[in-house]
């Protein structure tokens, strides 16, 4: 972890509540330079301490180290060729739930896929395939829109969406499309203003699915009517699939809005930092 001995680390940590700002800042820099591997020790010291000032310093330090890790992971994700959606959503999830393991989230999505797969057949008509997906997700598993707490940050945390079975349009759509794509269906996200939906799109057929409304199927004309009602100019991008990068950007924008409504400017600033990684 470091060249420092356990006693040297202990001494460093004990100086975190030093009244001299320069001393405290130097200690923080040294501990941060050790990286995330020092987090378990910091958490242990928090549990052992009865000093609220030191505990607060330890909390802030752990958060800074964890946030640095989120940023590093997000940069790596953006630079990767795959830009795997579930991997990206897990990274965002770890902002609020740093101990969440990717394997745990992957297992939850795979379990949902298996529940659909048991009654799914590739030779069925598209509409019947969608009916099966809708039945498992919205009737059997009872996923539903979180209308009571629409702006809660938890709606953008996939682990919480899976646990509570409630989410916002984009989180429910992402869960739906990841299961659909595991079934080898050509289902993708569509980035509409004020709404996120799905499209089933191949050479022969294009239709749209609203996972926020129990998987209801609609048409291109319905999207056009929606945009005209909002007095928004029509753009072809509003009818076409978007990529995983655009989806993650939208997740982060939703989180910014959520934290703004909660009056949490520090979280807003940090999520803006994450968003800047994806738009630079």
C-alpha positions as CSV (number, residue, x, y, z in Angstrom):
1,X,0.0,0.0,0.0
2,X,2.8,2.4,0.9
3,X,6.3,2.7,2.2
4,X,5.0,4.0,5.5
5,X,4.9,1.8,8.5
6,X,1.7,1.2,10.4
7,X,2.9,3.5,13.2
8,X,3.7,6.2,10.7
9,X,0.2,5.9,9.2
10,X,-1.3,6.1,12.7
11,X,0.7,9.3,13.3
12,X,-0.4,10.8,10.1
13,X,-4.1,10.1,10.7
14,X,-3.8,11.5,14.3
15,X,-2.8,14.9,12.7
16,X,-6.0,15.2,10.7
17,X,-7.6,17.3,13.4
18,X,-4.5,19.5,13.9
19,X,-5.6,23.2,14.3
20,X,-2.8,24.3,12.0
21,X,-4.4,24.3,8.5
22,X,-1.0,23.8,6.8
23,X,-0.2,20.7,8.8
24,X,-3.7,19.3,8.2
25,X,-3.5,20.0,4.4
26,X,-0.1,18.4,4.2
27,X,-1.4,15.3,6.0
28,X,-4.4,15.1,3.7
29,X,-2.2,15.3,0.6
30,X,0.1,12.5,1.9
31,X,-2.9,10.2,2.7
32,X,-4.5,10.9,-0.6
33,X,-1.3,10.0,-2.4
34,X,-1.6,6.5,-0.9
35,X,-4.7,5.9,-3.0
36,X,-7.9,3.9,-2.3
37,X,-6.0,1.1,-0.5
38,X,-5.7,3.2,2.6
39,X,-9.6,3.5,2.8
40,X,-10.1,0.4,5.1
41,X,-7.6,1.8,7.6
42,X,-9.3,5.3,7.5
43,X,-12.7,3.6,8.1
44,X,-11.3,1.6,10.9
45,X,-9.9,4.7,12.6
46,X,-13.3,6.4,12.2
47,X,-15.0,3.5,14.0
48,X,-12.4,3.7,16.8
49,X,-12.5,7.5,17.2
50,X,-14.7,9.4,19.6
51,X,-13.5,12.7,18.2
52,X,-16.2,14.2,16.0
53,X,-13.7,16.6,14.3
54,X,-11.4,13.7,13.4
55,X,-14.4,11.6,12.3
56,X,-15.5,14.4,9.9
57,X,-12.0,14.7,8.5
58,X,-11.8,11.0,8.0
59,X,-15.3,11.0,6.2
60,X,-14.2,13.8,3.9
61,X,-10.9,12.0,3.1
62,X,-12.6,8.7,2.4
63,X,-15.1,10.4,0.1
64,X,-12.4,12.3,-1.8
65,X,-10.5,9.0,-2.4
66,X,-13.7,7.2,-3.5
67,X,-14.7,10.1,-5.8
68,X,-11.2,10.1,-7.3
69,X,-11.7,6.4,-8.1
70,X,-15.1,7.0,-9.7
71,X,-13.5,9.7,-11.9
72,X,-10.6,7.3,-12.9
73,X,-13.1,4.5,-13.7
74,X,-15.3,6.9,-15.8
75,X,-12.3,8.1,-17.8
76,X,-11.2,4.6,-18.5
77,X,-14.8,3.7,-19.5
78,X,-15.0,6.6,-21.9
79,X,-11.7,5.6,-23.5
80,X,-12.7,2.0,-23.9
81,X,-13.9,0.7,-27.3
82,X,-16.9,-1.2,-25.8
83,X,-18.3,1.6,-23.6
84,X,-20.4,-1.2,-22.0
85,X,-23.7,0.3,-20.6
86,X,-23.9,-1.8,-17.5
87,X,-20.3,-1.1,-16.6
88,X,-20.9,2.6,-17.0
89,X,-24.1,2.5,-14.9
90,X,-22.2,0.6,-12.2
91,X,-19.5,3.3,-12.1
92,X,-22.2,6.0,-11.6
93,X,-23.8,3.8,-9.0
94,X,-20.6,3.7,-7.0
95,X,-20.7,7.4,-6.5
96,X,-23.4,6.9,-3.9
97,X,-22.7,3.2,-3.1
98,X,-18.9,2.9,-3.3
99,X,-18.9,-0.7,-1.9
100,X,-21.2,-2.0,-4.7
101,X,-19.4,-4.7,-6.7
102,X,-19.9,-4.9,-10.5
103,X,-20.5,-8.6,-10.3
104,X,-23.4,-8.1,-7.9
105,X,-25.1,-5.7,-10.3
106,X,-24.4,-7.9,-13.3
107,X,-25.9,-10.9,-11.5
108,X,-29.1,-9.0,-10.8
109,X,-29.5,-8.0,-14.4
110,X,-28.7,-11.6,-15.5
111,X,-31.3,-13.0,-13.1
112,X,-33.9,-10.8,-14.6
113,X,-32.9,-11.9,-18.1
114,X,-33.2,-15.5,-17.1
115,X,-36.7,-14.9,-15.9
116,X,-37.7,-13.6,-19.3
117,X,-35.7,-16.2,-21.2
118,X,-37.6,-19.2,-19.7
119,X,-40.8,-18.1,-21.5
120,X,-39.1,-16.4,-24.5
121,X,-38.9,-17.8,-28.1
122,X,-37.0,-16.3,-31.0
123,X,-39.7,-17.5,-33.5
124,X,-42.4,-15.4,-31.9
125,X,-43.6,-12.2,-33.5
126,X,-42.0,-9.1,-32.3
127,X,-45.2,-7.9,-30.5
128,X,-45.4,-11.2,-28.7
129,X,-41.8,-11.0,-27.7
130,X,-42.4,-7.5,-26.3
131,X,-45.5,-8.8,-24.4
132,X,-43.4,-11.4,-22.7
133,X,-40.8,-8.8,-21.7
134,X,-43.5,-6.5,-20.4
135,X,-45.3,-9.3,-18.5
136,X,-42.1,-10.3,-16.6
137,X,-40.9,-6.8,-15.9
138,X,-44.1,-5.0,-15.1
139,X,-46.6,-7.7,-14.0
140,X,-44.5,-10.5,-12.6
141,X,-41.6,-8.4,-11.1
142,X,-43.8,-5.3,-10.7
143,X,-41.3,-2.7,-11.9
144,X,-43.0,0.7,-11.9
145,X,-42.4,4.5,-12.2
146,X,-41.3,6.2,-9.1
147,X,-43.9,9.0,-9.4
148,X,-43.9,9.8,-5.7
149,X,-40.2,10.5,-5.6
150,X,-39.5,11.3,-9.3
151,X,-36.5,13.5,-8.6
152,X,-34.8,11.2,-6.1
153,X,-31.2,10.4,-6.9
154,X,-32.0,6.8,-6.2
155,X,-33.8,6.7,-9.5
156,X,-30.4,7.0,-11.3
157,X,-28.8,4.3,-9.2
158,X,-29.4,1.0,-10.9
159,X,-28.9,-1.1,-7.7
160,X,-31.6,0.9,-6.0
161,X,-34.0,0.6,-9.0
162,X,-33.5,-3.2,-8.9
163,X,-34.0,-3.3,-5.1
164,X,-37.0,-1.0,-4.9
165,X,-38.4,-1.9,-8.4
166,X,-39.0,1.8,-9.0
167,X,-37.2,4.2,-11.3
168,X,-37.4,7.1,-13.7
169,X,-37.8,6.8,-17.5
170,X,-34.2,6.3,-18.3
171,X,-33.3,3.8,-15.6
172,X,-36.4,1.6,-16.3
173,X,-35.6,1.8,-20.1
174,X,-31.9,0.8,-19.5
175,X,-32.9,-2.2,-17.4
176,X,-35.4,-3.1,-20.2
177,X,-32.9,-2.7,-23.0
178,X,-30.1,-4.6,-21.3
179,X,-32.4,-7.6,-20.8
180,X,-33.7,-7.2,-24.4
181,X,-30.2,-7.1,-25.8
182,X,-29.2,-10.2,-23.9
183,X,-32.2,-11.8,-25.7
184,X,-30.5,-10.6,-28.9
185,X,-33.3,-8.2,-29.7
186,X,-32.5,-5.0,-31.6
187,X,-33.6,-2.7,-28.8
188,X,-31.9,0.7,-28.2
189,X,-32.4,3.9,-26.2
190,X,-33.9,7.0,-27.8
191,X,-32.9,10.4,-26.2
192,X,-36.0,12.5,-26.4
193,X,-36.4,15.9,-24.7
194,X,-37.9,15.5,-21.2
195,X,-38.3,11.7,-21.8
196,X,-36.3,8.7,-22.5
197,X,-37.8,5.8,-24.5
198,X,-36.7,2.7,-26.5
199,X,-36.8,1.7,-30.1
200,X,-37.1,-1.8,-31.6
201,X,-35.3,-1.3,-34.9
202,X,-34.2,-3.6,-37.7
203,X,-34.3,-3.6,-41.5
204,X,-38.0,-4.5,-41.6
205,X,-39.5,-2.8,-38.6
206,X,-39.2,0.3,-36.3
207,X,-41.4,0.8,-33.3
208,X,-41.0,2.5,-30.0
209,X,-41.5,1.3,-26.4
210,X,-42.1,3.4,-23.3
211,X,-40.8,1.4,-20.3
212,X,-42.0,4.2,-18.0
213,X,-45.5,3.3,-19.0
214,X,-45.4,-0.5,-18.7
215,X,-43.8,-1.1,-22.1
216,X,-46.5,0.5,-24.2
217,X,-45.8,0.4,-27.9
218,X,-46.1,3.6,-30.0
219,X,-45.1,4.9,-33.4
220,X,-42.9,7.6,-35.0
221,X,-46.0,9.7,-35.5
222,X,-46.6,9.6,-31.7
223,X,-43.1,11.0,-31.1
224,X,-43.7,13.7,-33.7
225,X,-47.0,14.7,-32.0
226,X,-45.2,14.7,-28.6
227,X,-42.5,17.1,-29.9
228,X,-45.0,19.3,-31.7
229,X,-47.0,19.6,-28.4
230,X,-43.8,20.7,-26.7
231,X,-43.1,23.1,-29.6
232,X,-39.8,21.5,-30.1
233,X,-38.2,21.4,-33.6
234,X,-38.1,18.0,-35.1
235,X,-34.6,16.4,-35.3
236,X,-33.8,13.0,-36.7
237,X,-31.8,12.2,-33.5
238,X,-35.1,12.2,-31.7
239,X,-36.2,9.1,-33.7
240,X,-32.9,7.2,-33.8
241,X,-31.0,5.1,-31.3
242,X,-28.4,6.8,-29.1
243,X,-25.2,5.2,-27.8
244,X,-24.1,4.3,-24.3
245,X,-22.2,7.6,-23.9
246,X,-25.3,9.7,-24.5
247,X,-27.2,7.5,-22.0
248,X,-24.6,8.0,-19.3
249,X,-24.5,11.8,-20.0
250,X,-28.3,11.8,-19.5
251,X,-28.0,9.9,-16.3
252,X,-25.6,12.4,-14.9
253,X,-27.7,15.4,-16.0
254,X,-30.7,13.8,-14.2
255,X,-28.5,13.4,-11.0
256,X,-27.5,17.1,-11.2
257,X,-31.1,18.0,-11.4
258,X,-32.0,15.7,-8.4
259,X,-29.2,17.2,-6.2
260,X,-30.2,20.7,-7.2
261,X,-33.7,20.1,-6.1
262,X,-32.4,18.6,-2.8
263,X,-30.3,21.7,-2.3
264,X,-27.0,19.8,-2.2
265,X,-24.5,22.0,-4.1
266,X,-21.4,19.9,-3.3
267,X,-23.0,16.8,-4.9
268,X,-24.1,19.0,-7.9
269,X,-20.5,20.1,-8.4
270,X,-19.1,16.6,-8.2
271,X,-21.6,15.2,-10.7
272,X,-20.8,18.1,-13.0
273,X,-17.2,17.0,-12.8
274,X,-18.2,13.5,-13.8
275,X,-20.3,14.9,-16.7
276,X,-17.3,17.0,-17.9
277,X,-15.3,13.7,-18.2
278,X,-17.9,12.4,-20.7
279,X,-18.4,15.5,-22.7
280,X,-14.8,16.7,-23.1
